[in-house]
Amino acid sequence: MHYATISKRLAGLGSDKWAVHLKARALKNAGHDILELTIGEPDVAPDPVLAKTVAQSLAAGRVGYSGGRGEKSVLQALSERYSRRTGRNIRHENIVCFPGTQTALFAVMLTLVEAGDAVLVGDPLYATYEAVIRATGADMVPVPLKPEDGFHMRAELLEQAITPNARVLLLNTPHNPTGAVLSAEDIAAIGDVCRRYDLWLVADEVYEELIFGGDFASPLDRDDLAERAVTVSSISKSHAAPGYRSGWAVGPEEFCQKLVPVAESMLFGNQPFIADATAEAIRNPSGVSTVMRNALKRRAKHLAERFVEAPALTFHMPEAGMFMFVDVCATGLSGEAFALKLLEDEHVAVMPGSSFGKEADGFIRLGLTVPDETLQEAAGRIVRFANNLSASKKAVSA
């Protein structure tokens, strides 16, 4: 039977990247005591305003077809939010709503690139980015993010990676999996490169409200990048509501005019009752994000305190987000081998760095979205495992 070439382009780029997580979940479902540190699913309840508003909207009969751009309630809320943030007049025409950041990013890429084009993206990168890019037929060009730079993208490395067919830079700040947060100076330098090479700058900003310290910087907020900057985000992390699937893209009006038909061909509008809840959430500061941010920062500190007991583990303190990135090369194992053996020996599930790009092969990613006591237990098992590996390595060398 015949299959479209997209199925070949995406082979191995879907659930294969989550193989360790799926294996751990299967063991857990079979009754094993597995400590899961694999995914970034909030461990707090969603903001109560969401369920309350959904119930009210359903009772009011808000279940009809929606516009392809989005419901007026959420468009207005987003317009107000991004106008305040950027200092410019962000109108409804600058916004398109989607069921989550992932869908928004997929549609944005379909609108901007195709076969023969290239998209630059920092490596390490979020696990779905390569698939989103390759689905369009475009090529992915990695830009190395170096541990010695705190995994911040450097303008000179970006410029070195640019190819003649490059059309887009996909930026992620705050960054998953490393937790790096680009500064205003970083954005300015990166933006200068994008202007000189006429690149679109697409920024995934879903962790915006989970920065542990300092200010958030976005290319969308710079007047000199306004004509080429596109932001995608959602309420998944800010309001602990990934299951609501409510996100958006914000960018130049002409870009959004091109984006709307792509969005309409995919889903033709979001659910009005979800849009109403999203509007309420955006207008009202979320206490949930503050609770999460404080807990995540505290848990990252706990891990750091424990990991100093294992010399073979080099940890990188996150500046934001839900994860800690740990270099395990000194144990003698790759990130994938470490993750699989850790699951087998200690029943702790972590993500191998290889799920996040070639630059991450010697790393593991640990989720911070579990109770403190669970994380402490997992940290103890990881330290014991790493130290046992180091002892075995020394014995062999001797």
Contacts in CASP RR format, 6 or more apart in sequence:
PFRMAT RR
TARGET T0000
AUTHOR 0000-0000-0000
METHOD contacts of the structure
MODEL  1
MHYATISKRLAGLGSDKWAVHLKARALKNAGHDILELTIGEPDVAPDPVL
AKTVAQSLAAGRVGYSGGRGEKSVLQALSERYSRRTGRNIRHENIVCFPG
TQTALFAVMLTLVEAGDAVLVGDPLYATYEAVIRATGADMVPVPLKPEDG
FHMRAELLEQAITPNARVLLLNTPHNPTGAVLSAEDIAAIGDVCRRYDLW
LVADEVYEELIFGGDFASPLDRDDLAERAVTVSSISKSHAAPGYRSGWAV
GPEEFCQKLVPVAESMLFGNQPFIADATAEAIRNPSGVSTVMRNALKRRA
KHLAERFVEAPALTFHMPEAGMFMFVDVCATGLSGEAFALKLLEDEHVAV
MPGSSFGKEADGFIRLGLTVPDETLQEAAGRIVRFANNLSASKKAVSA
6 135 0 8 1.000
6 137 0 8 1.000
9 134 0 8 1.000
9 135 0 8 1.000
9 137 0 8 1.000
10 131 0 8 1.000
10 134 0 8 1.000
10 135 0 8 1.000
13 128 0 8 1.000
13 130 0 8 1.000
13 131 0 8 1.000
13 134 0 8 1.000
14 128 0 8 1.000
14 131 0 8 1.000
15 22 0 8 1.000
17 127 0 8 1.000
17 355 0 8 1.000
18 38 0 8 1.000
18 127 0 8 1.000
18 351 0 8 1.000
18 355 0 8 1.000
20 38 0 8 1.000
20 336 0 8 1.000
20 339 0 8 1.000
20 340 0 8 1.000
20 343 0 8 1.000
20 349 0 8 1.000
20 350 0 8 1.000
20 351 0 8 1.000
20 352 0 8 1.000
21 36 0 8 1.000
21 38 0 8 1.000
21 39 0 8 1.000
21 349 0 8 1.000
21 351 0 8 1.000
23 340 0 8 1.000
23 343 0 8 1.000
23 349 0 8 1.000
24 34 0 8 1.000
24 36 0 8 1.000
24 38 0 8 1.000
24 343 0 8 1.000
24 349 0 8 1.000
25 34 0 8 1.000
25 36 0 8 1.000
27 34 0 8 1.000
27 343 0 8 1.000
27 347 0 8 1.000
28 34 0 8 1.000
28 36 0 8 1.000
32 347 0 8 1.000
33 347 0 8 1.000
34 343 0 8 1.000
34 347 0 8 1.000
34 348 0 8 1.000
34 349 0 8 1.000
35 347 0 8 1.000
35 348 0 8 1.000
35 349 0 8 1.000
35 370 0 8 1.000
35 374 0 8 1.000
35 377 0 8 1.000
35 378 0 8 1.000
35 381 0 8 1.000
36 349 0 8 1.000
36 370 0 8 1.000
37 348 0 8 1.000
37 349 0 8 1.000
37 350 0 8 1.000
37 351 0 8 1.000
37 366 0 8 1.000
37 367 0 8 1.000
37 368 0 8 1.000
37 370 0 8 1.000
37 375 0 8 1.000
37 378 0 8 1.000
38 349 0 8 1.000
38 350 0 8 1.000
38 351 0 8 1.000
38 367 0 8 1.000
39 351 0 8 1.000
39 367 0 8 1.000
39 369 0 8 1.000
40 322 0 8 1.000
40 323 0 8 1.000
40 367 0 8 1.000
40 369 0 8 1.000
41 242 0 8 1.000
41 369 0 8 1.000
42 237 0 8 1.000
42 240 0 8 1.000
42 241 0 8 1.000
42 242 0 8 1.000
42 288 0 8 1.000
42 292 0 8 1.000
42 322 0 8 1.000
42 369 0 8 1.000
43 295 0 8 1.000
43 369 0 8 1.000
43 370 0 8 1.000
43 371 0 8 1.000
44 240 0 8 1.000
44 288 0 8 1.000
44 291 0 8 1.000
44 292 0 8 1.000
44 295 0 8 1.000
45 240 0 8 1.000
45 288 0 8 1.000
46 239 0 8 1.000
46 240 0 8 1.000
46 241 0 8 1.000
46 244 0 8 1.000
46 288 0 8 1.000
47 239 0 8 1.000
47 240 0 8 1.000
47 241 0 8 1.000
47 281 0 8 1.000
47 286 0 8 1.000
47 287 0 8 1.000
47 288 0 8 1.000
49 277 0 8 1.000
49 280 0 8 1.000
49 281 0 8 1.000
49 284 0 8 1.000
50 235 0 8 1.000
50 239 0 8 1.000
50 241 0 8 1.000
50 244 0 8 1.000
50 277 0 8 1.000
50 278 0 8 1.000
50 280 0 8 1.000
50 281 0 8 1.000
51 277 0 8 1.000
53 273 0 8 1.000
53 276 0 8 1.000
53 277 0 8 1.000
53 279 0 8 1.000
53 280 0 8 1.000
53 281 0 8 1.000
54 273 0 8 1.000
54 274 0 8 1.000
54 276 0 8 1.000
54 277 0 8 1.000
56 276 0 8 1.000
57 272 0 8 1.000
57 273 0 8 1.000
57 276 0 8 1.000
57 277 0 8 1.000
58 273 0 8 1.000
61 273 0 8 1.000
62 272 0 8 1.000
62 273 0 8 1.000
62 276 0 8 1.000
63 271 0 8 1.000
63 272 0 8 1.000
63 273 0 8 1.000
64 272 0 8 1.000
65 268 0 8 1.000
65 269 0 8 1.000
66 268 0 8 1.000
66 269 0 8 1.000
66 270 0 8 1.000
66 271 0 8 1.000
66 272 0 8 1.000
66 275 0 8 1.000
67 268 0 8 1.000
67 269 0 8 1.000
68 96 0 8 1.000
68 97 0 8 1.000
68 260 0 8 1.000
68 263 0 8 1.000
68 264 0 8 1.000
68 268 0 8 1.000
68 269 0 8 1.000
69 75 0 8 1.000
69 92 0 8 1.000
69 95 0 8 1.000
69 96 0 8 1.000
69 97 0 8 1.000
69 256 0 8 1.000
69 260 0 8 1.000
69 263 0 8 1.000
69 269 0 8 1.000
70 95 0 8 1.000
70 96 0 8 1.000
70 97 0 8 1.000
70 269 0 8 1.000
70 270 0 8 1.000
70 275 0 8 1.000
71 97 0 8 1.000
71 270 0 8 1.000
71 272 0 8 1.000
71 275 0 8 1.000
71 276 0 8 1.000
71 279 0 8 1.000
72 92 0 8 1.000
73 275 0 8 1.000
73 276 0 8 1.000
73 279 0 8 1.000
74 97 0 8 1.000
74 246 0 8 1.000
74 248 0 8 1.000
74 270 0 8 1.000
74 275 0 8 1.000
74 276 0 8 1.000
74 278 0 8 1.000
74 279 0 8 1.000
74 282 0 8 1.000
75 92 0 8 1.000
75 95 0 8 1.000
75 97 0 8 1.000
76 92 0 8 1.000
76 279 0 8 1.000
77 278 0 8 1.000
77 279 0 8 1.000
77 280 0 8 1.000
77 282 0 8 1.000
77 283 0 8 1.000
78 90 0 8 1.000
78 95 0 8 1.000
78 97 0 8 1.000
78 248 0 8 1.000
78 250 0 8 1.000
78 282 0 8 1.000
79 90 0 8 1.000
79 91 0 8 1.000
79 92 0 8 1.000
79 94 0 8 1.000
79 95 0 8 1.000
80 283 0 8 1.000
81 282 0 8 1.000
81 283 0 8 1.000
82 90 0 8 1.000
82 94 0 8 1.000
82 95 0 8 1.000
82 220 0 8 1.000
82 231 0 8 1.000
82 250 0 8 1.000
83 89 0 8 1.000
83 90 0 8 1.000
85 218 0 8 1.000
85 220 0 8 1.000
85 221 0 8 1.000
86 220 0 8 1.000
86 221 0 8 1.000
86 226 0 8 1.000
87 221 0 8 1.000
88 223 0 8 1.000
88 226 0 8 1.000
90 250 0 8 1.000
91 253 0 8 1.000
93 253 0 8 1.000
93 256 0 8 1.000
93 257 0 8 1.000
94 250 0 8 1.000
94 251 0 8 1.000
94 252 0 8 1.000
94 253 0 8 1.000
94 256 0 8 1.000
95 248 0 8 1.000
95 249 0 8 1.000
95 250 0 8 1.000
95 251 0 8 1.000
95 256 0 8 1.000
96 104 0 8 1.000
96 107 0 8 1.000
96 248 0 8 1.000
96 249 0 8 1.000
96 256 0 8 1.000
96 259 0 8 1.000
96 260 0 8 1.000
96 263 0 8 1.000
97 246 0 8 1.000
97 247 0 8 1.000
97 248 0 8 1.000
97 269 0 8 1.000
97 270 0 8 1.000
97 275 0 8 1.000
98 104 0 8 1.000
98 107 0 8 1.000
98 247 0 8 1.000
98 248 0 8 1.000
98 249 0 8 1.000
98 263 0 8 1.000
98 267 0 8 1.000
98 270 0 8 1.000
99 245 0 8 1.000
99 246 0 8 1.000
99 247 0 8 1.000
99 267 0 8 1.000
99 270 0 8 1.000
99 274 0 8 1.000
100 234 0 8 1.000
100 236 0 8 1.000
100 245 0 8 1.000
100 246 0 8 1.000
100 247 0 8 1.000
101 204 0 8 1.000
101 206 0 8 1.000
101 232 0 8 1.000
101 233 0 8 1.000
101 234 0 8 1.000
101 236 0 8 1.000
101 247 0 8 1.000
102 128 0 8 1.000
102 132 0 8 1.000
103 245 0 8 1.000
103 247 0 8 1.000
103 266 0 8 1.000
103 267 0 8 1.000
104 232 0 8 1.000
104 233 0 8 1.000
104 234 0 8 1.000
104 247 0 8 1.000
104 248 0 8 1.000
104 249 0 8 1.000
105 129 0 8 1.000
105 132 0 8 1.000
105 202 0 8 1.000
105 204 0 8 1.000
105 232 0 8 1.000
106 132 0 8 1.000
106 135 0 8 1.000
106 266 0 8 1.000
107 249 0 8 1.000
107 259 0 8 1.000
107 262 0 8 1.000
107 263 0 8 1.000
107 266 0 8 1.000
108 202 0 8 1.000
108 230 0 8 1.000
108 232 0 8 1.000
108 249 0 8 1.000
108 259 0 8 1.000
109 119 0 8 1.000
109 132 0 8 1.000
109 133 0 8 1.000
109 135 0 8 1.000
109 136 0 8 1.000
109 138 0 8 1.000
109 168 0 8 1.000
109 170 0 8 1.000
109 202 0 8 1.000
110 135 0 8 1.000
110 136 0 8 1.000
110 262 0 8 1.000
111 255 0 8 1.000
111 258 0 8 1.000
111 259 0 8 1.000
111 262 0 8 1.000
112 167 0 8 1.000
112 168 0 8 1.000
112 200 0 8 1.000
112 202 0 8 1.000
113 119 0 8 1.000
113 133 0 8 1.000
113 136 0 8 1.000
113 137 0 8 1.000
113 138 0 8 1.000
113 167 0 8 1.000
113 168 0 8 1.000
114 136 0 8 1.000
114 137 0 8 1.000
114 138 0 8 1.000
115 136 0 8 1.000
115 137 0 8 1.000
115 138 0 8 1.000
116 137 0 8 1.000
116 138 0 8 1.000
116 139 0 8 1.000
116 165 0 8 1.000
117 136 0 8 1.000
117 137 0 8 1.000
117 138 0 8 1.000
117 139 0 8 1.000
117 165 0 8 1.000
117 166 0 8 1.000
117 167 0 8 1.000
117 168 0 8 1.000
118 138 0 8 1.000
118 139 0 8 1.000
118 140 0 8 1.000
118 141 0 8 1.000
118 163 0 8 1.000
118 165 0 8 1.000
118 166 0 8 1.000
118 167 0 8 1.000
119 133 0 8 1.000
119 138 0 8 1.000
119 139 0 8 1.000
119 140 0 8 1.000
119 141 0 8 1.000
119 166 0 8 1.000
119 167 0 8 1.000
119 168 0 8 1.000
119 169 0 8 1.000
119 170 0 8 1.000
120 141 0 8 1.000
120 142 0 8 1.000
120 143 0 8 1.000
120 158 0 8 1.000
120 161 0 8 1.000
120 162 0 8 1.000
120 166 0 8 1.000
120 168 0 8 1.000
120 169 0 8 1.000
120 170 0 8 1.000
120 199 0 8 1.000
121 129 0 8 1.000
121 130 0 8 1.000
121 133 0 8 1.000
121 140 0 8 1.000
121 141 0 8 1.000
121 142 0 8 1.000
121 143 0 8 1.000
121 169 0 8 1.000
121 170 0 8 1.000
121 172 0 8 1.000
122 142 0 8 1.000
122 143 0 8 1.000
122 144 0 8 1.000
122 145 0 8 1.000
122 153 0 8 1.000
122 170 0 8 1.000
122 171 0 8 1.000
122 172 0 8 1.000
123 142 0 8 1.000
123 143 0 8 1.000
123 144 0 8 1.000
123 145 0 8 1.000
123 356 0 8 1.000
123 357 0 8 1.000
123 358 0 8 1.000
123 359 0 8 1.000
123 360 0 8 1.000
124 145 0 8 1.000
124 151 0 8 1.000
124 175 0 8 1.000
124 177 0 8 1.000
124 178 0 8 1.000
124 325 0 8 1.000
124 353 0 8 1.000
124 356 0 8 1.000
124 357 0 8 1.000
124 359 0 8 1.000
124 360 0 8 1.000
124 363 0 8 1.000
125 142 0 8 1.000
125 172 0 8 1.000
125 356 0 8 1.000
125 357 0 8 1.000
126 172 0 8 1.000
126 176 0 8 1.000
126 177 0 8 1.000
126 204 0 8 1.000
126 356 0 8 1.000
127 355 0 8 1.000
127 356 0 8 1.000
129 140 0 8 1.000
129 170 0 8 1.000
129 172 0 8 1.000
130 140 0 8 1.000
130 357 0 8 1.000
133 139 0 8 1.000
133 140 0 8 1.000
133 170 0 8 1.000
134 140 0 8 1.000
138 167 0 8 1.000
139 165 0 8 1.000
141 161 0 8 1.000
141 162 0 8 1.000
141 163 0 8 1.000
141 166 0 8 1.000
142 161 0 8 1.000
142 357 0 8 1.000
142 358 0 8 1.000
142 359 0 8 1.000
143 153 0 8 1.000
143 157 0 8 1.000
143 158 0 8 1.000
143 161 0 8 1.000
144 157 0 8 1.000
144 161 0 8 1.000
144 359 0 8 1.000
145 151 0 8 1.000
145 152 0 8 1.000
145 153 0 8 1.000
145 175 0 8 1.000
145 178 0 8 1.000
145 180 0 8 1.000
145 359 0 8 1.000
146 154 0 8 1.000
146 157 0 8 1.000
146 359 0 8 1.000
147 314 0 8 1.000
147 316 0 8 1.000
147 327 0 8 1.000
150 178 0 8 1.000
150 180 0 8 1.000
150 316 0 8 1.000
151 175 0 8 1.000
151 178 0 8 1.000
151 179 0 8 1.000
151 180 0 8 1.000
151 316 0 8 1.000
151 325 0 8 1.000
152 180 0 8 1.000
152 182 0 8 1.000
152 183 0 8 1.000
152 186 0 8 1.000
153 171 0 8 1.000
153 182 0 8 1.000
153 186 0 8 1.000
153 190 0 8 1.000
154 189 0 8 1.000
155 186 0 8 1.000
155 189 0 8 1.000
155 190 0 8 1.000
155 191 0 8 1.000
155 192 0 8 1.000
155 193 0 8 1.000
158 169 0 8 1.000
158 190 0 8 1.000
158 193 0 8 1.000
159 193 0 8 1.000
159 197 0 8 1.000
162 193 0 8 1.000
162 197 0 8 1.000
162 199 0 8 1.000
166 197 0 8 1.000
166 199 0 8 1.000
167 199 0 8 1.000
167 200 0 8 1.000
168 199 0 8 1.000
168 200 0 8 1.000
168 201 0 8 1.000
168 202 0 8 1.000
169 190 0 8 1.000
169 194 0 8 1.000
169 199 0 8 1.000
169 200 0 8 1.000
169 201 0 8 1.000
169 202 0 8 1.000
170 202 0 8 1.000
170 204 0 8 1.000
171 182 0 8 1.000
171 190 0 8 1.000
171 201 0 8 1.000
171 202 0 8 1.000
171 203 0 8 1.000
171 204 0 8 1.000
171 219 0 8 1.000
172 203 0 8 1.000
172 204 0 8 1.000
173 180 0 8 1.000
173 181 0 8 1.000
173 182 0 8 1.000
173 187 0 8 1.000
173 203 0 8 1.000
173 204 0 8 1.000
173 205 0 8 1.000
173 217 0 8 1.000
173 218 0 8 1.000
174 180 0 8 1.000
174 181 0 8 1.000
174 205 0 8 1.000
174 207 0 8 1.000
174 208 0 8 1.000
174 210 0 8 1.000
174 211 0 8 1.000
174 216 0 8 1.000
174 319 0 8 1.000
174 320 0 8 1.000
174 321 0 8 1.000
175 181 0 8 1.000
175 182 0 8 1.000
175 207 0 8 1.000
175 320 0 8 1.000
176 207 0 8 1.000
176 321 0 8 1.000
176 322 0 8 1.000
176 323 0 8 1.000
177 323 0 8 1.000
177 325 0 8 1.000
177 351 0 8 1.000
177 353 0 8 1.000
177 356 0 8 1.000
177 360 0 8 1.000
177 363 0 8 1.000
177 365 0 8 1.000
178 316 0 8 1.000
178 318 0 8 1.000
178 323 0 8 1.000
178 325 0 8 1.000
179 207 0 8 1.000
179 318 0 8 1.000
179 319 0 8 1.000
179 320 0 8 1.000
179 321 0 8 1.000
179 323 0 8 1.000
179 325 0 8 1.000
180 318 0 8 1.000
180 319 0 8 1.000
180 320 0 8 1.000
181 211 0 8 1.000
181 214 0 8 1.000
181 216 0 8 1.000
181 217 0 8 1.000
181 319 0 8 1.000
181 320 0 8 1.000
182 190 0 8 1.000
182 217 0 8 1.000
183 217 0 8 1.000
184 215 0 8 1.000
184 217 0 8 1.000
186 217 0 8 1.000
187 217 0 8 1.000
187 218 0 8 1.000
187 219 0 8 1.000
187 222 0 8 1.000
188 222 0 8 1.000
190 201 0 8 1.000
190 219 0 8 1.000
191 201 0 8 1.000
191 219 0 8 1.000
191 222 0 8 1.000
191 224 0 8 1.000
191 225 0 8 1.000
193 199 0 8 1.000
194 200 0 8 1.000
194 201 0 8 1.000
194 219 0 8 1.000
194 225 0 8 1.000
194 228 0 8 1.000
195 224 0 8 1.000
195 225 0 8 1.000
195 228 0 8 1.000
198 228 0 8 1.000
199 228 0 8 1.000
200 228 0 8 1.000
200 230 0 8 1.000
201 219 0 8 1.000
201 225 0 8 1.000
201 228 0 8 1.000
201 229 0 8 1.000
201 230 0 8 1.000
202 230 0 8 1.000
202 231 0 8 1.000
202 232 0 8 1.000
203 218 0 8 1.000
203 219 0 8 1.000
203 220 0 8 1.000
203 229 0 8 1.000
203 230 0 8 1.000
203 231 0 8 1.000
203 232 0 8 1.000
204 232 0 8 1.000
204 233 0 8 1.000
205 216 0 8 1.000
205 218 0 8 1.000
205 231 0 8 1.000
205 232 0 8 1.000
205 233 0 8 1.000
206 232 0 8 1.000
206 233 0 8 1.000
206 234 0 8 1.000
206 236 0 8 1.000
206 237 0 8 1.000
206 238 0 8 1.000
207 237 0 8 1.000
207 320 0 8 1.000
207 321 0 8 1.000
207 322 0 8 1.000
208 216 0 8 1.000
208 218 0 8 1.000
208 233 0 8 1.000
208 238 0 8 1.000
209 237 0 8 1.000
209 238 0 8 1.000
209 286 0 8 1.000
209 289 0 8 1.000
209 293 0 8 1.000
210 237 0 8 1.000
210 238 0 8 1.000
210 289 0 8 1.000
210 292 0 8 1.000
210 293 0 8 1.000
210 296 0 8 1.000
210 320 0 8 1.000
210 321 0 8 1.000
210 322 0 8 1.000
211 293 0 8 1.000
211 319 0 8 1.000
211 320 0 8 1.000
211 321 0 8 1.000
212 293 0 8 1.000
212 296 0 8 1.000
212 297 0 8 1.000
212 300 0 8 1.000
212 318 0 8 1.000
212 319 0 8 1.000
212 320 0 8 1.000
212 321 0 8 1.000
213 319 0 8 1.000
213 320 0 8 1.000
218 229 0 8 1.000
218 231 0 8 1.000
219 225 0 8 1.000
219 229 0 8 1.000
219 231 0 8 1.000
220 226 0 8 1.000
220 229 0 8 1.000
220 230 0 8 1.000
220 231 0 8 1.000
220 250 0 8 1.000
220 251 0 8 1.000
222 229 0 8 1.000
226 252 0 8 1.000
227 252 0 8 1.000
228 252 0 8 1.000
229 251 0 8 1.000
229 252 0 8 1.000
230 249 0 8 1.000
230 250 0 8 1.000
230 251 0 8 1.000
230 252 0 8 1.000
230 255 0 8 1.000
231 249 0 8 1.000
231 250 0 8 1.000
231 251 0 8 1.000
232 247 0 8 1.000
232 248 0 8 1.000
232 249 0 8 1.000
232 250 0 8 1.000
233 247 0 8 1.000
233 248 0 8 1.000
234 245 0 8 1.000
234 246 0 8 1.000
234 247 0 8 1.000
234 248 0 8 1.000
235 241 0 8 1.000
235 244 0 8 1.000
235 246 0 8 1.000
235 247 0 8 1.000
235 278 0 8 1.000
235 281 0 8 1.000
235 282 0 8 1.000
236 242 0 8 1.000
236 243 0 8 1.000
236 244 0 8 1.000
236 245 0 8 1.000
236 246 0 8 1.000
236 247 0 8 1.000
237 289 0 8 1.000
237 292 0 8 1.000
237 321 0 8 1.000
237 322 0 8 1.000
238 281 0 8 1.000
238 286 0 8 1.000
238 288 0 8 1.000
238 289 0 8 1.000
239 281 0 8 1.000
239 286 0 8 1.000
239 288 0 8 1.000
239 289 0 8 1.000
240 288 0 8 1.000
240 289 0 8 1.000
240 292 0 8 1.000
241 281 0 8 1.000
244 274 0 8 1.000
244 277 0 8 1.000
244 278 0 8 1.000
245 274 0 8 1.000
246 270 0 8 1.000
246 274 0 8 1.000
246 275 0 8 1.000
246 277 0 8 1.000
246 278 0 8 1.000
247 278 0 8 1.000
249 256 0 8 1.000
249 259 0 8 1.000
263 269 0 8 1.000
295 368 0 8 1.000
295 372 0 8 1.000
296 318 0 8 1.000
296 321 0 8 1.000
296 322 0 8 1.000
296 368 0 8 1.000
296 369 0 8 1.000
298 372 0 8 1.000
299 368 0 8 1.000
299 372 0 8 1.000
299 375 0 8 1.000
300 317 0 8 1.000
300 318 0 8 1.000
300 324 0 8 1.000
300 368 0 8 1.000
302 372 0 8 1.000
302 375 0 8 1.000
302 376 0 8 1.000
302 379 0 8 1.000
303 315 0 8 1.000
303 324 0 8 1.000
303 366 0 8 1.000
303 368 0 8 1.000
303 375 0 8 1.000
303 379 0 8 1.000
304 315 0 8 1.000
304 317 0 8 1.000
304 324 0 8 1.000
306 376 0 8 1.000
306 379 0 8 1.000
306 380 0 8 1.000
306 382 0 8 1.000
306 383 0 8 1.000
307 313 0 8 1.000
307 315 0 8 1.000
307 326 0 8 1.000
307 379 0 8 1.000
307 382 0 8 1.000
307 383 0 8 1.000
309 383 0 8 1.000
309 387 0 8 1.000
310 382 0 8 1.000
310 383 0 8 1.000
310 386 0 8 1.000
310 387 0 8 1.000
310 390 0 8 1.000
311 330 0 8 1.000
311 390 0 8 1.000
312 328 0 8 1.000
312 330 0 8 1.000
312 331 0 8 1.000
312 386 0 8 1.000
312 387 0 8 1.000
312 389 0 8 1.000
312 390 0 8 1.000
313 326 0 8 1.000
313 327 0 8 1.000
313 328 0 8 1.000
313 330 0 8 1.000
313 331 0 8 1.000
313 382 0 8 1.000
313 383 0 8 1.000
313 386 0 8 1.000
314 326 0 8 1.000
314 327 0 8 1.000
314 329 0 8 1.000
314 330 0 8 1.000
315 324 0 8 1.000
315 325 0 8 1.000
315 326 0 8 1.000
315 327 0 8 1.000
316 324 0 8 1.000
316 325 0 8 1.000
316 326 0 8 1.000
316 327 0 8 1.000
317 324 0 8 1.000
318 324 0 8 1.000
318 325 0 8 1.000
321 368 0 8 1.000
322 367 0 8 1.000
322 368 0 8 1.000
322 369 0 8 1.000
323 365 0 8 1.000
323 366 0 8 1.000
323 367 0 8 1.000
323 368 0 8 1.000
324 365 0 8 1.000
324 366 0 8 1.000
324 367 0 8 1.000
324 368 0 8 1.000
325 360 0 8 1.000
325 363 0 8 1.000
325 364 0 8 1.000
325 365 0 8 1.000
325 366 0 8 1.000
326 363 0 8 1.000
326 364 0 8 1.000
326 365 0 8 1.000
326 366 0 8 1.000
327 362 0 8 1.000
327 363 0 8 1.000
328 335 0 8 1.000
328 338 0 8 1.000
328 362 0 8 1.000
328 363 0 8 1.000
328 364 0 8 1.000
328 386 0 8 1.000
329 362 0 8 1.000
330 390 0 8 1.000
331 338 0 8 1.000
331 386 0 8 1.000
331 389 0 8 1.000
331 390 0 8 1.000
331 393 0 8 1.000
332 389 0 8 1.000
332 393 0 8 1.000
333 341 0 8 1.000
333 389 0 8 1.000
334 352 0 8 1.000
334 354 0 8 1.000
334 361 0 8 1.000
334 362 0 8 1.000
335 352 0 8 1.000
335 353 0 8 1.000
335 354 0 8 1.000
335 361 0 8 1.000
335 362 0 8 1.000
335 363 0 8 1.000
335 364 0 8 1.000
336 352 0 8 1.000
336 353 0 8 1.000
336 354 0 8 1.000
336 361 0 8 1.000
338 352 0 8 1.000
338 362 0 8 1.000
338 364 0 8 1.000
338 389 0 8 1.000
339 349 0 8 1.000
339 350 0 8 1.000
339 351 0 8 1.000
339 352 0 8 1.000
339 353 0 8 1.000
339 364 0 8 1.000
340 352 0 8 1.000
341 385 0 8 1.000
342 348 0 8 1.000
342 349 0 8 1.000
342 350 0 8 1.000
342 364 0 8 1.000
342 381 0 8 1.000
342 382 0 8 1.000
342 385 0 8 1.000
343 349 0 8 1.000
345 385 0 8 1.000
346 381 0 8 1.000
346 382 0 8 1.000
346 384 0 8 1.000
346 385 0 8 1.000
347 381 0 8 1.000
348 378 0 8 1.000
348 381 0 8 1.000
348 382 0 8 1.000
348 385 0 8 1.000
350 364 0 8 1.000
350 365 0 8 1.000
350 366 0 8 1.000
350 367 0 8 1.000
350 382 0 8 1.000
351 364 0 8 1.000
351 365 0 8 1.000
351 366 0 8 1.000
351 367 0 8 1.000
352 364 0 8 1.000
352 365 0 8 1.000
353 360 0 8 1.000
353 361 0 8 1.000
353 362 0 8 1.000
353 363 0 8 1.000
353 364 0 8 1.000
353 365 0 8 1.000
354 360 0 8 1.000
354 361 0 8 1.000
354 362 0 8 1.000
355 365 0 8 1.000
356 363 0 8 1.000
356 365 0 8 1.000
366 378 0 8 1.000
366 382 0 8 1.000
368 375 0 8 1.000
370 378 0 8 1.000
END
